[in-house]
Amino acid sequence: MSRSLRLPSLLLALMTLVARDAVAQLFTPGEQNSSNVKVLSHIPTGGPFHLNSIDIEQELSRPYVYVSRRKDAGFHAISVKDPAKAQVLYSWQIENQPLHEGRALGAVDIKYFKARGRYYVALGLQFDATGPDTDLGAVIFDVTSLPDTTRVTEVGRIRAPATPGGFHTVYSYKHSDGRVLLFTTTSGPHYNVYDMDKFLAKGANQGLVAQIPLPESPGMSRAGYHDTYVGYDPATHQDKFYGAGAGGYYVFDVTRPEEPKLLTSVTGMSGMTRGHTFTPDPTGRYAVIESEYQYAPLRIIDLKPGLDGTVKNITRPVGAWTARWKGLAHNTEVRWPYVFVSAYEDGVQVFNMMDPTNPYTVGFFHTYDGPTEINKPNPMEPKAKPGEGDVDNGSFGIDVRNADGLIVTADMYTGFWAFKMEGFDGWNGHQWGLPNVSSAQDWDNGPEGVPKNKVS
């Protein structure tokens, strides 16, 4: 059985302190952050390589943030009811946790979703063959009762014995046909797609309804997919899957997930043999891509020639951005024209992509205070790449609450942070003359722009 951890009151008091100037030791005055980005809360948690992915509920009436704990295979539920006084409400870790240690990645991703009028969290897990649960991909929790933690319950586990090694990424999506779907990586050359209503009903095959294949591409350097984004395109009335993985980046029409259709790809780009992160703008024309090696900038690509059928494959970016040429940006959230970046050692960064050919930084806060650009011990990646230092520590995951513009990040070294950027008081695509499309889901109504005669 899993177990919840009740934290002593003294520890909670320490964890809910507003951020101290711990990171200031690495930066001279004025360099720790831009003047327009203010820290609201900081919860130090766990030390090196502890936290990673993060997801914030979008309804102001449910002020909860979920953070996966990589090292000990668990998660925190954090309240930001008062963003200046964030506090951990609930913690969980897998049973027999010492048996799961070693080279296992642990809890690597986390997403919330709403189904059947209740709220759930999907915790993505990865364990290797040297211990138990090598086939365990995700644990699903009912968190509807928050802030009452006594009724938070585990409702089930998704296992994938055909592709052992767990789920590195999970992505929850409200499909245009009304289904609540969970997209997950596997150790195989495909993404799994689970119907969460069927899973919760204990349906056949745990609700697995589809698989998104990984196309063969020259120069592949990883076995399968990594990160993904799924969104609705009101212009074409298509649900689109944006997958990053071996060889590059791929866009599929998943209006019928059971019959995925490849629309275009981004491969063969100079200096790039693998895809890591793929985040489009609200129109689906421009996208920010990340390739996960030191010195690599975030590239901005124009997908229009591929989606129009002018070319089969995109091979050149139209723009690029980096916080520091020696660094490495990681995950991204697009709230056009802003791109919010968890940039590892460079902390939280925000840049403007209104002109995709000329993006520029508009704000930042350095959350990381550990060693930099050295071969430091990293249990997740034991060896540095030839000629490179390990720079993949620091701000790992990032998310934005559209209702009020609250920015949250999980720093693997320094913990949970909440920020406010001056002038950014929330986001709705309509304010910019664009579709109101982002990673935030409307769980009750589904994507906007869906034809009224579409089956739901």
N, C-alpha and C positions, 0 to 999 in steps of 0.2 A: 504493500500500500504506500502511496505517496504521503508526504507529511507537510504540514504548514509549519512555519517557523515563527514563533512569537518572540519579537525582539524585546530585550529588556528596555525599560523606560529610559535608562541613562544612555544606551546606545542610540535609541531613537532621537533623543535630544541632541546628541552629537551629530547624527546624520542629517538633521533638518536645519543645521546652521546655514545661514545665508553665506554665500561664497566669501572665503577669505582671499587674501592676496598671495596665495601659495604659488600661483603661476608667475607672479611678478618677478621672481628671482631670475627667470630666463630672459626677461625683457626690460629694457630701460623704460623709464616713465614715458607714457604716450605710445608705446609699441605693443602693449598687451592687447589692446582692443581699439577699434575705431570709436570716435566719440559718439556715434549714432547707435551703437549696440551696447545695451546695458544688461548686466546679469541680474536676474531676479532671485533665483535660488540655486544652491549647489548642495548636493548630497554626496559626500565622499563615500565610495563603496568599493571595498574589496581589494584594492591594489592592482598590480599589473595584470593585464589580459583577463579582466573580470567581466566587465559589461561589454555588450556590443550593440545589438539591434534594438530599435525603439519604435513604438507606435502610440499615437495619442488619439483618444476618442474625439470625435468632431463635435458632438453636442455639448453645449456649455452646461447643460443640466447633468452631464456625466463627466466630471473633470478628472479623468483617470488616464494615466500614462503607464504603458507596459514596457518593461526593459528585460531583455534576456540576459541571463548570467552564464557566460560561456564556460568559465573555469569549473564551476560546480554544478552545471546542468540544471539550472533553475530559472526563476524569473521573480521580479518585483512588480507589484502594482503600487503605483505612486499617485497620491492625490495632489492636484494643483488647483484645488478649490480656491485657495489664496496662492497665486503664483509666486508670491514673495515668501511663502512659508510652505514649500513643498515638503511632503512627508511620505514615508513608506507606510502603506496600510497593510500589505500582505506579502509574504514571501513563500516560495515553494522551491524544493529541490527534489530531484529524483531519489527514490529509495535506494539503499545500498550504494550511496554515492561513491565511496572509495573504490568499489569494484568497477566503476565506470571511468576512473581516471586513467592517465597514460597519454597516448597520442590522440585520444578522442577529442573532437572539437567541442562536444557538449551541446549546450543550448545556443544555437547560432542565429535563429531568426524568430520573430514574433509578430503576429498580426491579430487584430480583433475583428469580429464580424457580428452581425445581428441576423438571427433567423428565428422564425416562429415566435416573434415578439420578445426574444430573450437575447442577451449579450454573451458572447463567447470569446475566448482567446485561444489561438492556435500557436503552440510553442514548437518550433522546428528543432529537431535534435539529430546529432550525428555521433555514432559510436562505431569504432572499428572492430575488427574480428577478434581482437585479443581479449574481449570481455563480453558481458551480457548485452542484450538489446541491439545487436548489430542491424536488425531489421526494423528497428523503431524509427519512424519518421517524424511523428508529431503527437503531442498530447493535447487534448482539447479540454478546456475548463469553462464552466458556466460561472460568469462573474456578474450576473444580473444584480445580485444582492448588494454589491458595493454601495456605500462604504461599510456595510455589515459584512465582515470577513468570515463570520462563523458559517455562512451558507455558501461560500465559494466551494465548488465541487469539481472534481475531475469527472468528465462524462464519457471519456473513451480515448483510445489510442489508435493511431493509424500506423499500420505496419506494412512494409513492402518487402516481403521475403525474396521476391524475384530480383530485386535490385538492392542488396544489402548495403548499408553505409549511411542510411538516413536521408533527411531532407535538409540541404544547405539553405534553401530559400523557400519561404511560403508567402503566397500573395492571395489575399481574399478579395473577391470581386462580385459585385451585384450585376449579373448579366442582364442584357436587354430583354431576355425571355422570362425574367423574373426569378431565375435560380440564383442561389448563393453558392458560388464556386470557390474552391480552394485550389490554386495552382501550386505545384511543388516540384522542385528539382528531384532528380534521382541519380543514382550512380550510373544509370544507363543513358543512351543517346536520345532521351525524350523527357518532356515534362509530364507529370501526372495531373489529371484534373478530377477533383472530387466534388460531387454534389453533396453539400453539407446537410441538406434536409434528409437525404437518403442515409447519410452517415449517422445522423442523430436518431433516425428511425431504425437503426441497426440493419440497414439494407444490405443487399448482396454485395460482396466484394468491397465492403466498407464505403460504398458510394462512388467508387472509381467509375467514371463515365467516359473518359477520353484520355488520349495521350497525344502530345504535340511533338512531332519528330524533329530531330536535329539534322538539317541537311548536311551532306558531305561537302567539305570545302578544302581547297589546297592549303597545306601548311597548318593543319589543326595541331594545337599544342595542349589541349585538355580533352577529357573524354566526353563531357556532356555540357549541359547548360549551367549557367551560374545564376545571375539575377534576371528578373523579369518585371515588366509593367504590363497591365492589361487595362484598356480604356475603350470607351465608345466613341465612334466618329459620327456625329450628327449629319455631316455632309454626305456620307456614303451609306449611312444606316448600318454600319458594320461594328461588331465588337472586334478589337484588334489586340493581338498578342505581340509584345515586343520582347524578344528573348535574346540574351547575350550569352555566348558560350564558345565552344570550339570553333575556330575559324573566324568568328566575328559576331555579326548581329543579324537578326532575322525577324521579319514582320509577317505574321500570319493573320488571315481572316478566320476568327473563331466564332462567328455568328452562330454557326453550328459546331461546337467544340469537337463533336464526334467526327466531323469531316473538315479538319483544318486545311486551309489552302494558303500556300506560300505566296505572298504578294511581292516582296522584294527582299534584298539582303545587302549587307555592308561587309565586304570581305576584300582581301588583297590590298588593304591600305598600308602605306609605308610605315614600318615600325610596329605593326600590329598583327599578331597571330592568334589572339584570343580576345573574346569579349567578356567583360565583367559586369558593367552596369549600362542600362539603356533606358533613358527617360525622355519621352517626347514632350513637346509643348502641347497646349490645349487643342490645336488644330491637327496635330499629327504630322505636320509637314517637317518641322525642324526637331532634332533630337540631340540630347547631350549623351555622349558615349564615353566610357572609361575602360581602360585596358589593363590596369593593375600592375604596373611596373614603375620603378623609380624613374624620375625625370619625364614621365609621360604626362602631357597636358590633358585636360578634358577637351575632347574634340566636339565641334558642332557640325552636324551633317544636315543636308537638305535631302529629304526622302522623296520629294516630288517627282524627279525624273524616274525613279524606280516605281513609284505607285502609279504614275501615268503610263508606264510601259515604254517610256522612251529608252530606258536602259534596263537591263535585267539585274544589274548589281551596281551599288554605289562604291566608289573606290577612293574618293577624295573628300576631305572635310571642307567646309566653307569658313570655319573659324576655329579658334582654340583659346583656351584660358588656363592659367595655372596660378596658384597662390605664391609659389616659390619654386624655382627651377629644379632645386635639389629634392623637392618633396614629392608627395603623391596624394592626389585627391581620391576620395573613396565613393561614398554614396551621395545621391542627389535627389532633391525634391524641386520640381519646377512649379512655380507660381508666377507665370509670365507677367512682366518681363524679368522677374527675379529667379535666380537659381540658388537654392540653399544647399551648401556642400558640407558634409562631414569630411574634413581634409586631413585626417590622421594627425600628424605632429603639428600641422598648421591650424588645428582647431576648427571652429565654425567659420565658414566663409560665405559671403553672399556676392554674387555678381549679376550684372544686368545684361540680358541677351536680346534687348529690343532690336539692335542691329546684330544679327547672328555672325556677321563677318568681323565685328569689332566689339566683343564683350569686354566689360571692365568691372573691377571690384567696387562695390558700394558699401561694404561693411565686413567686420570680422571680429572675432574674439578668440584668443589663444587659450584653449582649455588645458593643454598638455604641459606637464612640468617635469617630464622624465628625461632620460638621456636621448640624444638625437644623432641620427646618421652614423650609428656604429653597429657592429655585429653583436647585439645584445641577445641574451637568451630568450627565445620565443618558442613556447611549447607548441604553437600552432604552425610554425614554419621553422623547423630546426636549423636549416641552412640558409644563409643569405645567398642571393643570386650572385654569380661571378661579377666582381667589379662593383657591387652595390652594397650599401649598408641597409640594415633593416629600418625602414621608415614607416612600417605598417603598425604603429601603435599610436594611441591618441583617440581623437574623435572618430568613432566608427559608424554610428547610425544617427540619422537626423529626421525630424518630422516637423510639420507645421500645422497648427490648428487654424482652419480657414475663417472661423467665426470672428476671431479677435487678433490673429497674427502671432499667437504665442509660438515661439521657436523652442524646441527641446532637442537635446543631444545626449548620447551615451558615449562617454570617453572611457576607453578600456583601462586607462591608468588613473584618472582623477574622479570618475563617477558621473552622476546625473547633473545636468545643467538646464536651466530655463532662462530664456532671453526675450528681450523686447528690442526691436529695431525701430528707431524713430521714423515716423511717417508711414510705417507699415502696420495698419490697424485691422487687417483682415484681407481676405481675397475672394473675389467672385469674378469669373471670367467675363461676365457681362459688363463689368465696369470698364473693361478694356476692349469691348466690342468683339469678344471671343466666346467660344463655347465655355460653359462652366464645367470644365473637365480637368480633373487632377487625380492624384492617388486617393483623395478623400471620396468615400462612397456615400450615396444616398440610399441607405439600407431600406427605408420605407417605400420610396417611390421609384427607385432604379434610375438609370441614366436619363437625362433630359433629352428631348428630341426624338424619342422612340415613337414611330408611327402608332397611332391609336389602334390600328387594326392588327398590330403585331400580337402574336399569341403570348400570353403571360401565365 
